[in-house]
Amino acid sequence: MEKTAHQEARKDAAPARKHPVLRHAPLAVILAVAAIGAFTLRDYLSFETLRDNREALLTYRDAHFALMVAGFIGIYFLIVAFSLPGAAVASVTGGFLFGLGFGTAFNVIAATLGAIAIFQAARMGLGRALAARMEAGEGTLKRIKEGLHENEVSVLFLLRLVPAVPFFVANLLPALVGVKFRNFVWTTALGIIPGALVFTWIGVGLGEVFDRGESPDLSLLWEPQIIGPLLGLSALAALPIIIKAVRGKKGI
């Protein structure tokens, strides 16, 4: 009798664990909100909005610093988690409101938390199925899985440091190929620091830019003195992969 009751309990619980709609729902919601936000929020999450509300934001920051920090991190988290437009504006705002040190820290915290949300949503659905297929696969799939496992940290750092890789892709792709969660978290937190410093630094001088009636020029991100160090860090992250490849070819 006890065995039958136990089997019935397991049978009742099984659909909840395996129902595909529930597994894919979080990522589907993120993609739907991202699509809607791309058309409806573009004009609101902008430097013009920040300029028009700068005095109110600074006044509120001075009166309610902790609440401003919590609100900023929460809004930035939502922007990243749902891939909404305005991530660059949010990063620059962090420097404008909180300075280089605090601004960089708050930007990194919010972006990391948002990245974790996307990662977990993707892993819950598509990531679990794809990772299982790669684990059981042979041939090309097996080689990809083994190569990723051997160079996981280096690949994750490359995704964060190479400027051409969109942030959403760097959050989604690792979940789909089954990287370790802890490696994703700490490489994200460290890997986005260089870019966060640059955006926050731009924000520190934003008040003077607004006073001149101008908008911040993000094209300086591609100046040699900025892009050079980022590419250097990318090359450093790729070095272990290159060394392993050379050793494998030479049989070292």
C-alpha positions as CSV (number, residue, x, y, z in Angstrom):
1,M,0.0,0.0,0.0
2,E,2.8,2.4,0.9
3,K,4.6,1.7,-2.3
4,T,1.5,2.4,-4.3
5,A,0.9,5.7,-2.5
6,H,4.6,6.7,-3.1
7,Q,4.2,5.9,-6.8
8,E,1.1,8.0,-7.1
9,A,2.8,10.9,-5.5
10,R,5.7,10.7,-7.9
11,K,3.2,10.4,-10.8
12,D,1.5,13.6,-9.7
13,A,4.7,15.5,-9.4
14,A,6.2,14.4,-12.7
15,P,4.1,16.6,-15.0
16,A,5.0,19.7,-12.9
17,R,8.7,19.0,-13.4
18,K,8.5,18.1,-17.1
19,H,5.8,20.5,-18.5
20,P,7.5,22.3,-21.4
21,V,5.4,25.4,-21.1
22,L,6.5,26.1,-17.6
23,R,10.1,25.5,-18.5
24,H,10.1,27.9,-21.4
25,A,7.8,30.5,-19.9
26,P,10.5,32.7,-18.2
27,L,12.5,33.1,-21.4
28,A,9.4,33.6,-23.5
29,V,8.3,36.4,-21.2
30,I,11.8,38.0,-21.4
31,L,11.7,37.9,-25.2
32,A,8.2,39.3,-25.4
33,V,8.9,42.2,-23.0
34,A,12.2,42.9,-24.9
35,A,10.3,43.1,-28.2
36,I,7.6,45.4,-26.8
37,G,10.2,47.5,-25.0
38,A,12.2,48.0,-28.2
39,F,9.3,49.9,-29.7
40,T,7.7,51.6,-26.7
41,L,10.6,52.7,-24.4
42,R,13.2,53.9,-26.9
43,D,12.2,57.5,-26.5
44,Y,11.9,57.4,-22.7
45,L,15.2,55.7,-21.7
46,S,17.4,58.3,-23.3
47,F,19.9,61.0,-22.5
48,E,17.2,63.6,-23.3
49,T,15.0,62.2,-20.5
50,L,18.0,62.3,-18.2
51,R,18.8,65.9,-19.1
52,D,15.2,67.0,-18.6
53,N,15.1,65.4,-15.1
54,R,18.6,65.9,-13.9
55,E,17.8,68.4,-11.2
56,A,15.0,66.3,-9.8
57,L,17.2,63.2,-9.7
58,L,20.0,65.0,-8.0
59,T,17.7,66.5,-5.4
60,Y,16.2,63.1,-4.7
61,R,19.6,61.5,-4.5
62,D,20.8,64.1,-1.9
63,A,17.6,63.6,0.2
64,H,17.2,59.8,-0.1
65,F,20.5,58.3,-1.1
66,A,19.7,54.7,-0.1
67,L,16.3,54.8,-1.9
68,M,18.0,56.2,-5.0
69,V,20.6,53.5,-5.0
70,A,17.9,50.8,-4.6
71,G,15.8,52.3,-7.3
72,F,18.7,52.7,-9.7
73,I,19.9,49.1,-9.3
74,G,16.3,47.9,-9.6
75,I,15.6,49.8,-12.8
76,Y,19.0,48.8,-14.3
77,F,18.3,45.2,-13.4
78,L,15.0,45.3,-15.3
79,I,16.7,46.9,-18.3
80,V,19.3,44.1,-18.5
81,A,17.0,41.2,-17.4
82,F,14.4,42.1,-20.1
83,S,17.0,43.4,-22.7
84,L,15.3,46.7,-22.8
85,P,16.8,49.7,-24.6
86,G,18.7,52.1,-22.4
87,A,21.5,50.0,-20.9
88,A,24.2,52.5,-22.0
89,V,22.1,55.4,-20.7
90,A,21.7,53.5,-17.4
91,S,25.5,52.9,-17.1
92,V,26.3,56.6,-17.8
93,T,23.6,57.6,-15.3
94,G,25.3,55.6,-12.6
95,G,28.4,57.8,-13.0
96,F,26.3,61.0,-13.2
97,L,24.5,60.2,-9.9
98,F,27.0,58.4,-7.8
99,G,30.5,59.2,-9.1
100,L,33.1,56.9,-10.5
101,G,33.6,54.5,-7.6
102,F,30.1,54.0,-6.4
103,G,28.7,54.3,-9.9
104,T,30.9,51.6,-11.2
105,A,30.0,49.3,-8.3
106,F,26.3,49.9,-8.7
107,N,26.5,49.4,-12.5
108,V,28.3,46.1,-12.1
109,I,25.9,44.8,-9.4
110,A,22.8,45.6,-11.4
111,A,24.1,44.3,-14.7
112,T,25.4,41.1,-13.1
113,L,22.0,40.4,-11.4
114,G,20.2,41.1,-14.7
115,A,22.6,38.8,-16.6
116,I,21.9,36.0,-14.0
117,A,18.2,36.4,-14.6
118,I,18.5,35.9,-18.3
119,F,20.9,33.0,-17.8
120,Q,18.6,31.2,-15.4
121,A,15.6,31.7,-17.6
122,A,17.4,30.4,-20.7
123,R,18.9,27.4,-18.8
124,M,15.5,26.4,-17.4
125,G,14.1,25.9,-20.9
126,L,16.2,25.7,-24.0
127,G,19.5,25.4,-22.2
128,R,18.5,22.3,-20.4
129,A,17.4,20.5,-23.5
130,L,20.4,21.7,-25.6
131,A,22.9,20.9,-22.8
132,A,21.5,17.3,-22.5
133,R,21.7,16.9,-26.3
134,M,25.4,18.0,-26.3
135,E,26.1,15.7,-23.3
136,A,24.7,12.7,-25.1
137,G,25.9,13.7,-28.6
138,E,28.9,12.3,-30.5
139,G,31.1,13.7,-33.2
140,T,30.9,17.5,-33.6
141,L,28.6,18.1,-30.6
142,K,30.9,16.1,-28.3
143,R,34.0,18.0,-29.5
144,I,32.2,21.3,-28.9
145,K,31.2,20.2,-25.4
146,E,34.7,19.0,-24.5
147,G,36.4,22.1,-25.9
148,L,34.0,24.4,-24.0
149,H,34.6,22.5,-20.8
150,E,38.4,22.8,-21.2
151,N,38.2,26.5,-21.9
152,E,35.1,27.6,-20.2
153,V,36.5,30.5,-18.1
154,S,38.5,31.9,-21.1
155,V,35.5,31.8,-23.4
156,L,33.2,33.5,-20.8
157,F,35.8,36.3,-20.4
158,L,36.0,36.7,-24.1
159,L,32.3,37.1,-24.4
160,R,32.4,39.9,-21.8
161,L,35.5,41.7,-23.1
162,V,35.1,41.6,-26.9
163,P,33.2,44.9,-27.7
164,A,31.4,43.4,-30.7
165,V,29.5,40.8,-28.6
166,P,26.1,42.1,-27.6
167,F,25.5,41.9,-23.8
168,F,22.3,39.9,-24.4
169,V,24.2,37.3,-26.4
170,A,26.9,37.0,-23.8
171,N,24.1,36.2,-21.2
172,L,22.1,33.8,-23.4
173,L,24.7,31.8,-25.1
174,P,26.4,30.3,-22.0
175,A,23.1,29.1,-20.7
176,L,22.4,27.3,-24.0
177,V,25.7,25.4,-24.0
178,G,25.6,24.3,-20.3
179,V,28.4,26.3,-18.6
180,K,28.7,26.1,-14.9
181,F,26.6,28.7,-13.1
182,R,29.3,29.8,-10.7
183,N,31.7,30.4,-13.5
184,F,29.1,32.4,-15.3
185,V,28.5,34.6,-12.3
186,W,32.1,35.5,-11.4
187,T,33.3,35.9,-14.9
188,T,30.4,38.2,-15.6
189,A,31.0,40.3,-12.5
190,L,34.7,40.7,-13.3
191,G,34.5,40.8,-17.1
192,I,32.1,43.7,-17.3
193,I,34.2,45.9,-15.0
194,P,36.4,47.5,-17.8
195,G,33.4,48.5,-19.8
196,A,31.5,49.7,-16.7
197,L,34.4,51.9,-15.8
198,V,34.4,53.5,-19.2
199,F,30.6,54.2,-19.2
200,T,30.7,55.4,-15.6
201,W,33.6,57.7,-16.4
202,I,31.6,59.3,-19.2
203,G,28.7,59.9,-16.7
204,V,30.9,61.6,-14.2
205,G,31.4,64.5,-16.6
206,L,27.8,64.4,-17.9
207,G,26.7,67.6,-16.0
208,E,29.2,69.7,-17.9
209,V,28.1,68.2,-21.2
210,F,24.5,69.1,-20.4
211,D,25.5,72.6,-19.4
212,R,26.9,73.1,-22.9
213,G,23.6,71.9,-24.4
214,E,25.2,68.8,-25.8
215,S,24.6,65.0,-25.5
216,P,27.3,62.6,-24.4
217,D,29.4,61.3,-27.3
218,L,29.6,57.5,-26.9
219,S,31.7,57.3,-30.1
220,L,34.8,57.8,-27.9
221,L,34.3,54.2,-26.8
222,W,36.0,53.3,-30.1
223,E,38.9,55.7,-29.6
224,P,42.3,53.9,-29.6
225,Q,43.0,54.8,-25.9
226,I,39.7,53.1,-24.9
227,I,39.3,50.2,-27.4
228,G,43.0,49.3,-27.2
229,P,43.0,48.2,-23.6
230,L,39.8,46.3,-24.0
231,L,41.2,44.4,-27.0
232,G,44.3,43.7,-25.0
233,L,42.3,42.2,-22.2
234,S,40.4,40.1,-24.9
235,A,43.7,38.8,-26.2
236,L,44.8,37.9,-22.7
237,A,41.6,36.0,-22.2
238,A,42.1,34.1,-25.5
239,L,45.7,33.3,-24.7
240,P,45.0,30.0,-22.7
241,I,42.8,28.8,-25.6
242,I,45.6,29.5,-28.2
243,I,48.2,27.8,-26.0
244,K,46.1,24.7,-25.6
245,A,45.4,24.6,-29.3
246,V,49.1,24.9,-30.2
247,R,50.1,22.3,-27.7
248,G,47.5,19.9,-29.0
249,K,48.7,20.3,-32.6
250,K,52.4,19.8,-31.6
251,G,51.5,17.0,-29.2
252,I,53.2,18.8,-26.2
